[in-house]
Amino acid sequence: MILILLGPPGAGKGTQARRLSEGRNLFQLSTGDMLRQAIKAGTPLGEKVRRQMDAGQLVSDEIVIGIIADCMESKDCLGGFILDGFPRTLAQAEALDRMLEEKSCRIGAVIEMQVNDEELAKRITGRFSCAECNIGYHDQFRPPKQESVCDECGGTEFVRREDDTEETVVARLKAYHEQTEPLLPYYRAQGILLPVDGMAGIDDVTRQMNEVLDAVKTD
């Protein structure tokens, strides 16, 4: 199965993608990871990525689609994969569909993580992580069991993302609503959009996702 997770920044797509990847033997294709790996591998597409990034440019949709197509040929993706962070625009979604059609493949399901903007902003601005092992925490929803000490590694240094400010979060949500939200009716029209309550607890969201995916009929 080819699976896409949709939802605004901070909805927990990365966390749920990892859980689904492990539970359903689906390879997680993260756009950022794919670009970094392509650069490291020195492939022709990777060289194009490096040149564009060195010039301070956004990597073109054509190149990202090409890298996804290359990744699909690897043994990791034989059992299916999850796209994490792509597509973000309607043009990207249409380009992805064309590429998959050329390979006689199609998207099996698109999970929409439905969230409330105000609550989501609280989630994002309160999150931080251990500087040693990178495990995530939250001021309100998931503080360390012992104050200022990481549950996993015992580290005492923590970091917050520079863009996890209220002003930046508002801008990112605005961009999501303008650029990515139009994908919802696009995939709904294809009959593959599956909504879940993204504001529920992490385990409950995972349960909802597995339930809607279990109901999907695959060829």
Secondary structure as the mmCIF struct_conf table of DSSP 4:
data_model
#
loop_
_struct_conf.conf_type_id
_struct_conf.id
_struct_conf.beg_label_comp_id
_struct_conf.beg_label_asym_id
_struct_conf.beg_label_seq_id
_struct_conf.end_label_comp_id
_struct_conf.end_label_asym_id
_struct_conf.end_label_seq_id
STRN STRN1 ILE A 2 LEU A 6
TURN_TY1_P TURN_TY1_P1 PRO A 9 GLY A 10
BEND BEND1 ALA A 11 GLY A 12
HELX_RH_AL_P HELX_RH_AL_P1 LYS A 13 ARG A 24
TURN_TY1_P TURN_TY1_P2 ASN A 25 ASN A 25
STRN STRN2 PHE A 27 SER A 30
HELX_RH_AL_P HELX_RH_AL_P2 THR A 31 ALA A 41
TURN_TY1_P TURN_TY1_P3 GLY A 42 GLY A 42
HELX_RH_AL_P HELX_RH_AL_P3 PRO A 44 ASP A 54
TURN_TY1_P TURN_TY1_P4 ALA A 55 GLY A 56
HELX_LH_PP_P HELX_LH_PP_P1 GLN A 57 SER A 60
HELX_RH_AL_P HELX_RH_AL_P4 ASP A 61 MET A 72
TURN_TY1_P TURN_TY1_P5 GLU A 73 GLU A 73
BEND BEND2 SER A 74 SER A 74
HELX_RH_3T_P HELX_RH_3T_P1 LYS A 75 CYS A 77
TURN_TY1_P TURN_TY1_P6 LEU A 78 GLY A 79
STRN STRN3 PHE A 81 ASP A 84
BEND BEND3 GLY A 85 GLY A 85
BEND BEND4 THR A 89 THR A 89
HELX_RH_AL_P HELX_RH_AL_P5 LEU A 90 GLU A 102
TURN_TY1_P TURN_TY1_P7 LYS A 103 SER A 104
STRN STRN4 ALA A 109 GLN A 114
HELX_RH_AL_P HELX_RH_AL_P6 ASP A 117 THR A 125
TURN_TY1_P TURN_TY1_P8 GLY A 126 GLY A 126
STRN STRN5 ARG A 127 CYS A 130
TURN_TY1_P TURN_TY1_P9 ALA A 131 CYS A 133
STRN STRN6 GLY A 136 HIS A 138
TURN_TY1_P TURN_TY1_P10 ASP A 139 PHE A 141
STRN STRN7 ARG A 142 ARG A 142
BEND BEND5 LYS A 145 LYS A 145
STRN STRN8 GLN A 146 GLN A 146
TURN_TY1_P TURN_TY1_P11 GLU A 147 SER A 148
STRN STRN9 VAL A 149 VAL A 149
TURN_TY1_P TURN_TY1_P12 ASP A 151 CYS A 153
STRN STRN10 PHE A 158 VAL A 159
TURN_TY1_P TURN_TY1_P13 GLU A 162 ASP A 163
BEND BEND6 THR A 165 THR A 165
HELX_RH_AL_P HELX_RH_AL_P7 GLU A 166 ALA A 175
HELX_RH_PI_P HELX_RH_PI_P1 TYR A 176 THR A 180
TURN_TY1_P TURN_TY1_P14 GLU A 181 PRO A 182
HELX_RH_AL_P HELX_RH_AL_P8 LEU A 183 ALA A 189
TURN_TY1_P TURN_TY1_P15 GLN A 190 GLY A 191
STRN STRN11 LEU A 193 ASP A 197
TURN_TY1_P TURN_TY1_P16 GLY A 198 MET A 199
BEND BEND7 ALA A 200 ALA A 200
HELX_RH_AL_P HELX_RH_AL_P9 ILE A 202 ASP A 214
TURN_TY1_P TURN_TY1_P17 ALA A 215 ALA A 215
#
